[in-house]
Amino acid sequence: MQTWEAIRARRNVRSYDGRPIDDDTLEHILEAARRTPSSMNQQAWDFVVVTDRERLQDLSKVWRHAAHVARSAATIALVAPASADPDERETFQFDLGQASMSIMLTAADRGIGSCHAAVADQALAREVLGLPAERECMWLISLGHPADRPLTPIERPSRRAIDDVVHRERW
Ligand SMILES: Cc1cc2nc3c(=O)[nH]c(=O)nc-3n(C[C@H](O)[C@H](O)[C@H](O)COP(=O)(O)O)c2cc1C
């Protein structure tokens, strides 16, 4: 797939067909995460990749809208240093947002569906992932072969109109 095709084909996929993701594709996706730009190149993130079914099922309980994680072929936990400093937290969130899109577009490029999940129960996430006390699991990105239909460019995405969101020269 070309970049433009991947951008248009990516959608949140919550149902997977049960096939594993081949090692080369999974490593490719993780390499994309590693190459993500970050504020001052701090790379404060860590990525925990989970493929064990029982662990995925446990991980899916960290948030009530994370059930898709249990059925995924793999889920990448986006981990950042635990911080009480709002500026630092904001920077980590921005950097992880960029990592999320790197992961999702690279997955789409290989025909792999992906879906975000927030993390509400930090204690459970820490226990399931074995995180040290000074780290927090900020987001989960689940991955798998789409069960419904292959990823193809979406002609009419559910988005605000271009003239509504884009302001040219001035608001
Ligand atoms: C910051 C963020 C958090 C999200 N959290 C969840 C979530 O916890 N569970 C879920 O099923 N989807 C989650 N989503 C997916 C959004 O609902 C989805 O991206 C949006 O509805 C647009 O759908 P699309 O990605 O298929 O275009 C999240 C997306 C973002 C950007």
The ligand as an ORCA input file, in Angstrom:
! r2SCAN-3c Opt
* xyz 0 1
  C      -7.359      9.196     22.100
  C      -8.271      8.104     21.601
  C      -8.807      7.196     22.499
  C      -9.636      6.169     22.046
  N     -10.097      5.241     22.937
  C     -10.839      4.210     22.485
  C     -11.246      3.183     23.380
  O     -10.938      3.192     24.580
  N     -11.967      2.147     22.888
  C     -12.318      2.091     21.575
  O     -12.982      1.122     21.182
  N     -11.958      3.053     20.688
  C     -11.217      4.101     21.110
  N     -10.813      5.086     20.228
  C     -11.198      4.992     18.806
  C     -12.142      6.121     18.341
  O     -13.416      5.876     18.842
  C     -12.118      6.164     16.805
  O     -10.810      6.513     16.372
  C     -13.092      7.181     16.231
  O     -14.408      6.784     16.518
  C     -12.937      7.326     14.729
  O     -13.100      6.065     14.110
  P     -12.062      5.578     13.002
  O     -10.717      5.544     13.655
  O     -12.534      4.214     12.588
  O     -12.105      6.558     11.874
  C      -9.971      6.087     20.656
  C      -9.401      7.015     19.769
  C      -8.550      7.993     20.218
  C      -7.924      8.939     19.198
*
